[in-house]
Amino acid sequence: MPTTRAAQPATRVVHLVDRLDDVADAAAPVALRLPRRLGTPGRLAFAAAAVIATAVAAWGVVLLWTEETPGWWFSLLFSVLLGAMGLVPWFLLAGSIGAAREDREAQAAWSAARDSATPTTGRVVARRTQLAEEGTPTSFELDVDLADGSRLTAEWRLERAAQRLLQSQVPGVGAAVRVWRAAGVPEAPLVVEVADPSVVG
C-alpha cells in the first residue's frame, strides 16, 4: 500500500534525546533547536569587514583601468573577479540576516502551536548525512513514516559551530521517533524526537 506524503510545514526539526519516554509522561519541547546565528555585534563586525573588502576591490578596479595592463580584456576579467569579491560578503550577510529572521518566525510559530501539539509515533525509513572534512556529521535528514501512513522529512543541524556529533549518534533506519505537531495547523513547525543510539541505558 503506497504511503501519502504529509503536508510539509516550513520548519521540521530533529531533536536528539537520550531516550524516548512513555507518551503519557512526554511533553512537547519548549523551543526548537535551531542553529545559533550571528548576533548584532557579529553582524556589525562582518559588515565592517565587508566595507573594507568592497573598498579594496573598488581600489583594485580603479588601478586596473588607470594603470597599464596587458589589454582591455585583462582589465575586464579582473574587474569582474574583484567586483564579485566585493559583493560576496554582502550576499552572505543578507543571507545570515534572512535565516535569523526565518528562525525567529519559526520559533514564534512553534511557541504559539506548542500547547496544541500532540505526539505521533513513527519510524525512520531513510537518512542522509552531511559530513565535515574531518568526517564528523554537520547535519542529517531523516525520512519518517508515521503510524497514519504519511511520510515527512526533518533535519538536524549543529546548534553551535563548536558542537560536535559522532557518526554513531546519527539514528539509523528503523529507529523509533516521536513527532510533535499541532493538529489542524499543517504549516506550523514540527519536532521529530529520536533517541541518540550511542546512549546506553
Secondary structure, 3 states (H helix, E strand, C coil): CCCEECCCCCCEEEEEECCCCCHHHCCCCCCCCCCCCCCHHHHHHHHHHHHHHHHHHHHHHHHHHHCCCCCHHHHHHHHHHHHHHHHHHHHHHHHHHHHHHHHHHHHHHHHHHHHHEEEEEEEEEEEEEEECCCCCEEEEEEEEEECCCEEEEEEEECCCCCCCCCHHHCCCCCCEEEEEEECCCCCCCEEEEEECCCCCC
